[in-house]
Amino acid sequence: MRMKTGAVQSFFTARSVGFAGVLAVVGMVWTGPAWAAGTGGPAHGFALNHALKYPADFDHVDYANPDAPKGGRIVQEGAGTFDSLNPFITKGNPASGLGNIYDSLMRQVSDEDSAVYGLIAESIEVPDDGTWIEYKIRPEARFHDGHPITSEDVAWTFQTLREKGSPFYRFYYAAVAEVLTPDERTVRFVLHPGENKEMPLILSELTVLPKHYWDGRAFDETTLEPPLGSGPYKISKVDPGKSITFERVRDYWAEDIPVVKGFNNFDAIRIDYYRDRTISREGFKAGAIDIWVENSSKEWATAFDIPAIDSGDMIRQEFGHERVSRMQGFAFNLRKPLFQDVRVREALTYAWDFEWVNKTIMYNAYTRTDSYFDNHELSSLGMPSPAELEVLEPLRDQLPPRVFTETYAPPSTDGSGNNRSNLRKAVKLLTEAGWKIQDKVLTHTETGERFEFEILLRTGTLEPHTQALVRGLKRLGVIATIRVVDDAQYRRQLDTFDFDMVVAVFGQSVSPGNEQRDYWGSAAADREGSRNIIGVKDPAIDILIESLIASPDREILVYRTRALDRVLLWNHYMIPMFHGKTDWLVYWNRFGKPDLIPKLGVTTSVWWIDPERDAVLKRGQKN
């Protein structure tokens, strides 16, 4: 599937800028018939599996207000720090918001399943055999310095990302055999033979960079020089590691393009960085930040019982969505010998008492996750269907036997804190794997190795949840420690797989495809910077992934995804945690916003400053 963006689509998470822009993934509800192979000539948009919602002459998307007033400035939160303005490489820690200084060939909409409409490209053409994809560039498209965007920029961007960008790009664009530029407004991507029906969507979201700007500059190095873009904002001020300010481009070339109308309504946006989320939350309540996205159930329940809420100066609101729930959990690093035995991994899942954690720490706000595609038809609920068995049976000898005989469910308790029954099951599995307690420490019976490891965290938010796991592990004789590091160090260790266990999030869309190679594919396991942080190297899973990507229609994709889901779950690569079903936002009451919330969730990039509300609020807000 294509690169997805944050659960709450705000200014700094709403636009795809490559691997560095993938913070969390939003799902898309896929209904209707299978994908029709070609576009039947140049078209204003492309949908994977259905007729486009918006006609060629549409004026704006339904969830944006084309008459929204422009003006004002807002301040948003940045987490940790940053030391680079180049989000396309693995080096450095890029600033948030960089996606909005760039434009892409086409733009994904949030109220339609797997669909893109023209931005830089005025049209897309795909032949019936799907062997190539061609885009026609708008004659008015230009970069901020007035230089026109040409097919040469598109081809150069594509090749540069594959050659010098994050290793992810070489993997993500592997289906492209060559790029042709027959004229300055036409670019054609010729594909390798094979089934890969997502490529029109994947290539449509290519961020186009200016070749002339990068000539003489090192693309594969970090930089704090504001780069040239073509998007609705440009960088106006940088305080390295502390803040970055974006200024709206007053003569933005795409202002009247339908997928842009009603977006980008703030004249300036500053992102202030905080190393500690507790401090930034207090900063928000004091008026230093305008919009707050809460991710802690405890804080959501307790932190906003304040006068500003009672007076109406601040709004606390839940926004529903139709996204697939993310798989979040404690992820094992299979590169470590300690975790290579599946019995060991399963045993450790019994040490975490979700029900107790949910009751005592999370105010019963969450649901236990039991699928990599939770809350959707792609989830492998129940026993394998005959259609799934057609996929699984040829691989039976390579798969966990319980894939065929049981429905996966994570361990559960009554929430009392008495987890003895589950711990006994864990002890049995550990004993079978050659471990027993000696001098109060779990020790391998043959090697004498002590069972101890480190859990790496990037924030203290999940430390209480992780401490609950550490306590459960201690009762098994396992010595587990927690280490919280800053964003830059966390990213380095994740990119180089230098950890034992982390809390990982694998966001899934409901049209899964190419990204599964990067999540679980053997080729990605040893590639630094890949998303296969677990280190999965399983030929059977590789086969399942390729089968999924080649799915000829929706029905087949569903059961092939369910088959993959079952195999991932029964390999116990993670200790599943939890998920919610709404987005939690708190914001100062100075905004106007459309009534319609798209299925992918609230999109703050279509909000605007309401002058009347803002005038009243200024008496009480120090911002």
C-alpha positions in Angstrom: 0.0 0.0 0.0 1.0 3.6 -0.4 2.7 5.6 2.3 0.2 6.7 4.8 0.1 9.6 7.2 -0.8 10.4 10.8 -4.0 9.3 12.5 -5.0 13.0 13.0 -4.2 14.7 9.8 -2.7 18.0 11.0 -0.4 20.5 9.2 2.7 18.5 10.0 1.3 15.0 9.4 -1.1 15.4 6.5 1.2 15.1 3.5 3.4 12.3 2.3 7.1 13.2 2.0 8.5 9.7 2.0 9.7 7.4 4.7 10.5 10.1 7.1 6.9 11.4 6.8 5.4 8.1 7.9 4.6 8.7 11.5 1.5 6.6 11.8 -0.7 5.1 9.2 -4.3 5.8 8.3 -6.5 3.1 6.8 -8.9 3.4 3.9 -12.2 1.6 3.6 -12.2 -0.4 0.4 -15.6 -1.3 -1.0 -16.9 -2.0 -4.5 -15.7 -4.0 -7.5 -12.1 -5.0 -8.3 -9.7 -2.5 -9.9 -10.3 -2.0 -13.6 -6.9 -2.2 -15.4 -6.8 1.0 -17.4 -8.0 4.6 -17.2 -9.3 4.5 -20.8 -7.1 7.5 -21.7 -5.9 10.5 -19.7 -8.0 11.0 -16.6 -8.2 13.6 -13.8 -7.8 11.0 -11.1 -7.3 7.3 -10.3 -9.1 4.9 -8.0 -7.9 1.5 -7.3 -11.2 -0.4 -7.2 -14.1 1.9 -8.1 -15.4 4.8 -10.1 -14.0 8.1 -8.9 -16.2 10.0 -6.6 -15.4 13.4 -7.9 -16.0 14.2 -11.6 -13.4 15.9 -13.9 -15.0 19.4 -13.3 -15.2 19.2 -9.5 -14.4 22.4 -7.6 -13.3 21.2 -4.2 -13.5 18.2 -1.9 -16.5 17.9 0.3 -14.7 18.1 3.6 -13.0 21.5 2.8 -14.6 25.0 2.8 -13.4 26.7 -0.4 -14.5 30.1 1.1 -12.5 29.6 4.3 -10.8 32.9 5.3 -7.0 33.0 5.1 -5.0 34.6 7.9 -3.6 34.3 11.4 -0.9 32.1 12.8 -1.0 29.0 14.9 1.5 27.2 17.1 1.8 23.4 17.2 3.8 20.9 19.2 7.0 19.2 17.9 8.2 16.2 19.8 11.9 15.9 20.8 14.2 17.8 18.6 15.4 18.1 15.0 18.7 18.7 13.2 17.8 18.5 9.5 15.5 19.9 6.9 16.0 16.9 4.6 13.3 14.2 5.3 14.2 12.0 2.4 17.4 10.3 3.8 18.1 8.2 6.9 20.7 10.7 8.3 19.6 13.1 10.9 16.3 13.8 12.6 14.1 15.9 10.2 11.8 18.7 11.4 8.1 18.2 11.3 6.0 20.0 8.7 8.4 19.7 5.8 5.8 18.0 3.6 3.9 21.2 3.2 6.7 22.9 1.3 6.4 20.4 -1.5 3.7 19.2 -3.9 3.2 15.7 -5.3 2.1 14.6 -8.7 -1.4 13.9 -7.4 -3.1 14.0 -4.0 -4.9 11.4 -2.0 -8.3 12.4 -0.7 -9.6 11.5 2.8 -13.2 10.8 2.0 -12.8 8.2 -0.7 -11.2 4.8 -0.8 -7.8 4.5 -2.4 -8.2 7.5 -4.8 -5.9 10.3 -6.0 -6.6 13.4 -8.0 -4.3 15.7 -10.0 -2.1 18.3 -8.3 1.2 18.8 -10.2 -0.1 16.4 -12.8 -3.3 17.4 -14.6 -3.9 13.8 -15.7 -2.9 10.2 -15.4 -3.1 7.5 -18.0 -2.8 3.7 -17.4 -3.2 1.2 -20.3 -5.4 -1.8 -19.9 -2.4 -4.1 -19.5 -1.0 -1.9 -16.7 2.6 -1.9 -18.1 3.1 1.8 -17.8 1.8 4.9 -16.1 1.9 8.3 -17.7 1.4 11.8 -16.2 0.8 15.1 -17.9 2.2 18.0 -15.9 0.2 21.2 -15.5 1.8 24.1 -17.5 1.2 26.4 -14.5 3.0 24.2 -12.0 6.1 25.9 -10.6 8.6 26.0 -7.7 8.7 28.9 -5.3 11.5 30.6 -7.4 9.2 30.7 -10.4 11.0 27.8 -12.2 8.5 25.6 -14.0 8.1 22.0 -12.8 9.0 19.7 -15.7 9.1 16.0 -16.5 12.9 16.3 -16.0 12.3 17.3 -12.3 10.0 14.3 -11.9 12.4 11.8 -13.4 15.4 13.3 -11.5 13.4 13.1 -8.2 12.5 9.5 -8.8 16.1 8.4 -9.6 17.6 10.5 -6.8 15.3 9.0 -4.2 16.1 5.5 -5.4 19.9 6.1 -5.5 20.5 8.5 -2.6 17.4 8.6 -0.5 16.4 6.3 2.3 16.8 2.6 1.4 13.1 2.4 1.6 12.7 4.1 -1.8 14.7 1.5 -3.7 12.4 -1.1 -2.3 9.2 0.8 -2.7 9.8 1.8 -6.3 11.3 -1.6 -7.4 8.5 -2.3 -9.8 9.6 0.6 -12.1 11.9 -0.5 -14.9 12.6 3.0 -16.5 11.4 6.5 -16.6 10.8 8.3 -19.9 10.4 12.0 -20.6 9.2 12.4 -24.2 8.6 16.1 -23.6 8.9 18.6 -20.8 5.3 18.0 -19.6 5.1 14.2 -20.0 6.6 11.6 -17.8 6.1 7.8 -18.3 7.0 5.1 -15.7 7.5 1.8 -17.4 6.9 -1.2 -15.1 8.6 -4.6 -14.8 6.3 -7.5 -15.7 4.1 -8.7 -12.9 1.0 -7.9 -10.9 1.4 -4.7 -8.9 -1.9 -2.8 -9.2 -1.0 -0.2 -6.6 1.7 1.4 -8.6 -0.5 4.2 -10.1 -1.4 5.2 -6.6 2.2 4.9 -5.3 3.7 6.9 -8.1 1.0 9.5 -7.9 2.1 10.5 -4.4 5.7 11.1 -5.5 6.9 14.3 -4.0 8.6 16.3 -6.9 11.8 18.1 -6.1 13.6 20.8 -8.0 16.6 19.4 -10.0 18.1 22.9 -10.6 18.1 23.6 -6.8 19.9 20.4 -5.9 22.5 20.8 -8.6 25.8 21.2 -6.7 24.2 20.3 -3.3 24.7 17.0 -1.5 21.3 15.4 -1.5 22.4 12.5 0.8 23.5 14.9 3.6 21.6 16.7 6.4 21.1 20.4 6.0 19.6 23.3 7.9 19.3 25.4 4.8 15.7 25.9 4.0 15.2 23.9 0.7 13.3 25.1 -2.3 9.8 23.7 -2.7 6.6 24.2 -4.6 4.0 23.7 -1.9 1.6 26.0 -0.1 4.2 27.0 2.6 7.8 27.8 2.7 10.2 27.9 5.7 10.6 31.4 7.0 12.6 30.8 10.3 14.6 28.0 11.8 15.8 27.8 15.4 17.7 24.5 15.2 16.3 21.9 17.5 13.8 24.3 19.0 11.3 25.6 16.5 10.5 26.0 12.8 8.2 28.5 11.2 6.3 28.1 7.9 4.9 31.0 6.0 2.0 30.7 3.6 3.0 31.3 0.0 0.8 34.2 -1.1 1.1 33.5 -4.8 0.9 29.7 -4.5 0.5 28.3 -8.0 -2.0 25.6 -7.0 -4.3 27.7 -4.9 -7.3 27.0 -7.2 -6.6 23.3 -7.8 -9.7 21.4 -6.5 -7.7 19.2 -4.1 -6.1 22.3 -2.6 -9.1 24.7 -2.3 -10.1 25.2 1.3 -6.7 23.9 2.7 -3.7 25.8 4.0 -5.7 28.7 5.6 -3.2 29.8 8.2 -0.7 32.6 7.2 2.0 31.2 9.5 2.5 28.0 11.4 5.2 27.6 14.1 6.2 24.2 15.5 7.8 24.5 18.9 9.7 21.5 20.1 9.4 20.0 23.6 11.5 17.1 24.8 8.9 16.1 27.4 5.2 15.7 26.5 4.1 16.6 30.0 5.8 19.9 29.7 4.3 20.5 26.2 0.8 19.6 27.5 1.1 22.2 30.2 2.4 24.7 27.6 -0.8 24.0 25.6 -3.0 24.6 28.6 -1.2 27.9 29.2 -1.9 29.0 25.7 1.5 28.4 24.1 0.1 25.8 21.7 -3.2 26.0 19.8 -4.1 22.4 19.0 -3.4 19.4 21.1 -3.7 15.7 20.0 -3.9 13.6 23.1 -2.6 10.0 23.1 -2.8 9.2 26.8 -6.1 7.9 28.2 -5.2 9.0 31.7 -4.4 12.5 30.6 -7.6 12.6 28.4 -9.6 11.6 31.4 -7.9 13.8 34.0 -5.7 16.6 32.5 -8.4 18.9 31.1 -10.7 19.4 34.0 -9.7 23.1 33.9 -11.5 26.5 33.9 -10.7 27.0 30.1 -12.9 24.0 29.3 -15.7 25.2 31.5 -15.7 28.7 30.1 -15.6 27.5 26.5 -12.3 29.0 25.7 -11.0 25.5 25.1 -12.8 22.7 23.4 -12.3 19.0 24.2 -13.6 16.8 21.4 -13.6 13.2 20.2 -13.6 12.7 16.5 -14.7 9.3 15.0 -13.0 7.7 12.1 -13.2 4.6 9.9 -9.5 3.7 9.8 -8.1 0.3 10.4 -6.7 0.0 14.0 -3.0 0.0 14.2 -1.1 -2.9 15.6 0.9 -1.5 18.6 2.8 -3.8 20.8 6.1 -4.8 22.4 8.2 -6.0 19.4 10.9 -8.6 19.7 14.1 -8.2 17.8 14.6 -11.7 16.2 18.2 -10.8 15.4 18.8 -11.5 19.1 19.3 -15.2 19.9 17.3 -14.8 23.0 14.0 -14.3 21.0 14.5 -16.8 18.2 12.5 -19.5 19.8 8.8 -19.0 19.2 8.0 -20.7 22.5 10.0 -18.1 24.3 8.2 -15.3 22.5 4.8 -16.8 23.3 5.7 -17.3 26.9 6.5 -13.6 27.4 3.1 -12.6 26.0 1.6 -14.1 29.2 3.6 -11.7 31.4 1.6 -8.6 30.3 -1.8 -8.2 32.0 -3.7 -6.0 29.6 -7.0 -6.0 31.6 -5.2 -4.8 34.7 -3.3 -2.1 32.8 -6.5 -1.0 31.0 -8.4 -0.7 34.3 -5.7 0.9 36.5 -3.7 3.0 34.0 -5.9 3.7 31.0 -9.4 4.2 32.5 -10.8 1.3 30.5 -10.5 3.5 27.4 -8.9 0.9 25.1 -9.6 -2.4 23.4 -7.1 -5.2 23.2 -5.6 -5.7 19.8 -5.7 -9.2 18.4 -5.0 -8.6 14.7 -2.6 -6.7 12.5 -5.8 -5.5 10.7 -8.1 -5.0 13.7 -11.6 -3.7 13.4 -11.9 -4.6 9.7 -12.9 -7.5 7.4 -9.2 -8.1 6.7 -8.8 -9.3 10.3 -8.4 -13.1 10.6 -11.3 -13.8 13.0 -12.5 -17.3 13.4 -11.0 -20.4 11.8 -9.4 -20.2 8.3 -12.0 -20.2 5.5 -11.7 -22.6 2.6 -10.4 -19.7 0.5 -7.7 -19.0 3.1 -6.8 -22.6 3.2 -6.1 -22.6 -0.5 -3.3 -20.1 0.3 -2.1 -21.7 3.5 -2.1 -25.5 2.6 0.8 -25.4 0.2 2.9 -23.9 3.0 1.6 -26.1 5.8 5.0 -27.6 6.6 6.5 -24.1 7.0 3.8 -22.6 9.2 2.9 -22.8 12.9 0.5 -25.7 13.2 -2.0 -23.6 15.2 -2.6 -21.5 12.1 -4.8 -24.3 10.9 -6.4 -25.4 14.2 -7.0 -22.4 16.5 -8.3 -18.8 16.4 -5.6 -16.5 17.8 -6.4 -14.5 20.9 -3.9 -12.8 23.2 -3.8 -13.9 26.8 -6.5 -12.4 29.0 -7.2 -12.0 32.8 -10.0 -10.8 35.0 -8.2 -7.5 35.6 -7.7 -8.2 39.3 -3.9 -8.3 39.0 -3.8 -12.0 39.7 -2.1 -13.4 36.7 -0.9 -16.7 38.1 -2.7 -18.9 35.6 -1.1 -17.2 32.6 2.3 -17.2 34.3 2.1 -20.9 34.8 1.5 -21.3 31.1 4.5 -19.2 30.5 6.7 -21.3 32.7 5.6 -24.4 30.9 6.6 -22.9 27.5 9.9 -21.7 28.9 10.7 -25.0 30.4 10.1 -26.7 27.0 12.5 -24.2 25.5 15.2 -25.1 27.9 14.9 -22.4 30.6 14.5 -22.7 34.3 14.9 -20.5 37.4 18.3 -20.8 39.1 19.0 -18.4 42.0 15.8 -16.5 41.2 16.9 -15.8 37.6 15.6 -17.6 34.5 18.7 -19.4 33.2 19.2 -21.6 30.1 19.8 -25.2 31.2 22.6 -25.9 28.7 24.4 -22.6 28.2 23.9 -21.0 31.6 22.8 -17.8 29.9 20.7 -15.6 32.1 17.5 -14.3 30.6 17.9 -10.5 30.6 17.2 -7.8 28.1 16.4 -4.1 27.6 13.2 -2.4 26.5 14.0 0.7 24.6 11.4 3.6 24.7 11.4 7.0 23.0 9.0 8.6 25.4 8.0 8.2 29.0 4.3 8.0 28.1 4.3 4.2 27.8 6.7 3.7 30.7 3.9 2.7 33.2 2.6 0.2 30.7 6.1 -1.2 30.2 6.7 -1.4 33.9 3.7 -3.7 34.2 5.4 -6.0 31.7 8.7 -5.8 33.6 6.9 -6.8 36.8 5.3 -9.7 35.1 8.6 -10.8 33.6 10.3 -10.6 37.0 7.9 -13.2 38.4 9.1 -15.5 35.6 12.7 -14.9 36.6 13.4 -12.6 33.6 15.5 -9.5 34.2 14.1 -6.7 32.0 15.1 -3.1 32.2 13.7 0.0 30.6 15.7 2.8 28.9 14.1 6.0 27.6 16.2 7.8 25.0 15.7 11.0 23.0 14.2 11.0 19.5 17.6 11.1 17.7 19.1 8.3 19.6 16.0 6.2 19.3 15.8 6.6 15.6 19.5 5.7 15.2 19.1 2.5 17.2 15.9 1.6 15.4 17.4 2.2 12.0 20.4 0.0 12.9 18.4 -2.6 14.8 20.4 -1.9 17.9 17.8 -2.9 20.5 16.3 -5.9 22.2 12.6 -4.9 22.4 10.7 -1.7 21.5 7.1 -0.6 21.4 6.4 -0.7 17.7 3.4 0.5 15.7 2.5 -1.1 12.4 -0.2 0.9 10.7 -2.2 -0.9 8.0 -4.6 0.3 5.3 -7.4 -1.8 4.1 -5.8 -2.1 0.7 -2.5 -3.7 1.8 0.2 -4.4 -0.6 3.8 -3.2 -1.3 4.5 -2.0 2.3 4.1 -5.5 3.6 7.5 -6.3 2.0 9.1 -3.6 4.1 7.3 -4.7 7.2 7.9 -8.5 7.0 9.9 -9.3 3.9 13.2 -11.1 4.2 14.9 -8.7 1.9 14.2 -5.8 4.3 15.4 -7.6 7.4 19.0 -6.6 7.0 18.5 -3.3 5.3 19.2 -0.5 7.7 16.3 2.0 7.9 13.7 -0.6 6.9 10.5 -1.1 8.7 11.2 -4.7 9.3 12.5 -3.9 12.7 11.5 -7.3 14.0 13.9 -9.0 11.7 11.4 -11.4 10.1 13.1 -13.7 7.6 10.6 -16.4 6.7 10.3 -17.8 3.1 6.6 -18.7 3.7 5.8 -15.1 4.7 7.6 -13.8 1.6 5.4 -16.0 -0.5 2.2 -14.8 1.3 3.3 -11.2 0.8 3.9 -11.6 -2.9 0.6 -13.4 -3.3 -1.2 -10.6 -1.5 0.4 -7.9 -3.7 -0.7 -9.8 -6.9 -4.3 -10.2 -5.8 -6.4 -9.7 -8.9 -9.6 -8.5 -7.1 -10.9 -7.4 -3.7 -12.3 -10.8 -2.6 -9.0 -12.5 -3.2 -7.0 -9.7 -1.5 -9.2 -10.1 1.6 -8.6 -13.8 2.2 -4.9 -13.5 1.3 -4.5 -10.7 3.9 -6.3 -12.8 6.5 -3.9 -15.7 5.7 -0.9 -13.4 6.3 -2.5 -12.0 9.4 -2.9 -15.5 10.9 0.7 -16.4 10.2 2.1 -13.2 11.7 0.0 -13.6 14.8 0.9 -17.3 15.5 4.6 -16.5 15.1 4.3 -14.2 18.2 6.5 -11.5 16.8 4.9 -9.0 19.2 3.1 -8.7 22.5 -0.1 -7.0 21.3 -1.1 -3.9 23.2 -4.3 -1.9 22.6 -6.1 0.5 20.3 -8.8 3.2 20.4 -11.6 4.0 18.0 -11.6 7.8 18.1 -9.2 10.7 17.8 -8.8 12.9 20.9 -8.3 16.6 20.3 -8.3 19.6 22.5 -8.0 23.1 21.0 -8.4 26.7 21.8 -11.7 28.0 20.6 -10.4 30.3 17.9 -11.0 28.0 14.9 -13.7 27.5 12.3 -13.9 24.1 10.7 -16.1 22.2 8.2 -19.0 20.2 9.5 -18.0 17.1 7.6 -15.3 14.9 9.0 -13.9 12.5 6.3 -13.7 8.8 7.0 -9.9 9.0 7.5 -10.5 11.3 10.5 -10.3 14.9 11.5 -8.1 17.0 9.1 -6.9 20.2 10.8 -5.3 21.4 7.6 -8.8 22.5 6.5 -9.4 24.5 9.7 -9.2 28.3 9.7 -9.0 31.2 12.2 -12.5 32.5 13.1 -12.0 36.3 13.6 -14.9 36.7 16.0 -13.9 33.7 18.2 -10.3 34.8 18.1 -11.1 38.3 19.2 -13.0 37.1 22.2 -10.4 34.4 23.1 -7.5 36.9 23.1 -8.6 38.3 26.4 -7.9 35.0 28.1 -5.2 33.3 26.0 -1.6 34.2 26.3 -0.4 33.3 22.8 
